[in-house]
Amino acid sequence: MAPKIDINDYRGVWVFVEQTEGEPERVSLELIGKGRELADKLGVALTAFFLGESVQDIAKELIFYGADEVIVADHSLLRDYRTELYTDIISEQVMARKPEVLIVGASPVGRDLAPRLSYRLNAGCTADCTGLDIDEENRLFVSTRPAFGGNVMATIICPEHRPQMSTVR
């Protein structure tokens, strides 16, 4: 059983910025916009997490899309997505910096990465969300996703683990 964490130690909203050939994917840029809304509701910083090769200059552009800061891992080994390497780097930074929310695009890369991060961090992850919000009274990330073949919308919270994670369509 994993040790109990103090959820009060966790602050901030992070968006994993997926890239292809050094250029951010559109879904990631859209998620920065949504992440900005969530961070504002929580009164915290929005951080974009960007891995790739020769991406320092492009990373600066993520501020324009709404990020307060950008964490960059820039190395030739990060040019293309590598499951274990990306998982190692991101999970290490999450454990050190403790964001309360982590959002990943529901792309093939995101669908590979998010469950691995969730397992490594002992955090829940709601997959294929279509809606994100904040329960401001309880400081909870609220993820909405279709259930039962799309006939019902499920609202999911994760009150006892951090970071609270979702992949988003």
N, C-alpha and C positions, 0 to 999 in steps of 0.2 A: 504494500500500500504506500502511495506517495505521501510525503510529509505535507501537513496542512500549511498553506501559504497565508500570508497576511495581505489580503486584497487591497488594503489601504496603501501598500507600497507601490502599487501600479498606477501610472499616470501616462496619458498620451494615447493618441490614435496613430497607428502605422498603416501605410499602404505599401504592399509589395509591388514594385514597378517592374513588370515583365518587359523584356526588350528582345528585339530581333535585329541583328547586325548593328547593335548600338542604339537603335531608335526605340523609344518607348512605345509599347502597344497601346492602341486607342482605349481599350478597356481600362488600362491602368490610369490613363489621364482622366477618364470619366470617374474612376474611383477616387482620385485625388479630390475632385469636386465634391463628391459625396462625403468623403472623409473630412473635408473642411467643415461641412455642416455639422457632422457628428462631434468634431473637436470643439467647435464653437458652443454647442449645447453643453458639453462637459467642462468648458472653460480650460482646455488644455491645448498643447501644441499638436500640430499635424506633422508627422514625419514620413517622408517618402524613403523607401529602402530600395536602392538601385545597384544591381550587380551587373558587370559586363567588362568589356575591354575598351579602353580609350573612351570612357564615358564621362569624364570629369566635366567637360564643357556642357554636354547635354544635360547633365545632372543639375546644373545651375538653372536651366530652363524650367525645372519642375517647381521652382518657387513661383514662377509666373502662373502656374496652374492652381496654386493655392497652398502648397506645402510651406511650413514655417522653416523646416530644415530638411536636409537630404543626407542620409547616410549612404556613402558610396564605397563599394568594394570594386576596385578597378585592377584587373589582372588578365593576362592572356588566357589563363585557364577558365575564366568566367565568360569568355566570348559567347559560348553556347551554353544552354541550360544543362547542368549536370546534377542529377537528383541529390546524391549524397553530399557533394560539395556545397551546393546552395543550401541544403538543409542544415549542414554543419555551421555555416557562416551565420545564417539568419537565427537559428536557435541560440547560438552563443551570444549574439547581440541582444536578443529578446531576454535571455536570462540575466544579462548584465544591466540592461537599461529599463526593463520592466514596463512595457506599454500595456495599457489595459485593454486595448482593442487592436486586432490585426486583421486587415482585410486583404483578400487575394482574389484576383479575377478567376472566374470559372472557365478558364481556357484549358486546353490539354495540359499545359505546364502547371497551372494553378491547381488542377484536379490531381496532379501527381504530387505537388509540393505540399499543399495544405494538410492533408491527412498525416503526412510524415512529421510536419511541424507540430501538429496537434498531439500526436503520440509522444514525440520527444519532449514536449513542454507540459505534458499531462493536462492539456486544455481541451475543452470541447470545441468542435468546429461544425457549424451548420453549413451544409453544402447547397449549392445552386439557389442562392437567395435571390428574390426579386424585390425585396424591400428591406431597408435598414433604418433604424431609428434609435433614439436614446430615451429610456425611462429616466427622466431627470430626477424624480423624487428618490429613486433607489439607486441611481447611477449605474444602470444596467444597459448593456447593448442589446437591442431587440432586433432579431433577424426574422424575416418572414419568407416563407417558401411554400410552393405548392405541395400538397400531399394528396394521397388517394387518387392518383391519376389526374391531378389538377382540379378536382372538384371541390377541394377544401384548401384554404390557406392556413398553414400552421405558423404560429408565432412562438419563437423559441428564445429562451434566455439561458444564461449560464451563470448563476449567481455566486458559485463557490470556487470557480477556477479562473485563472488569468494566464495569458490574455484570453479575452473573449474573441473567438475567431469565426469568420464566415468566408465562403467563396461566393462570388456574386456574378450572376449572368450579365 
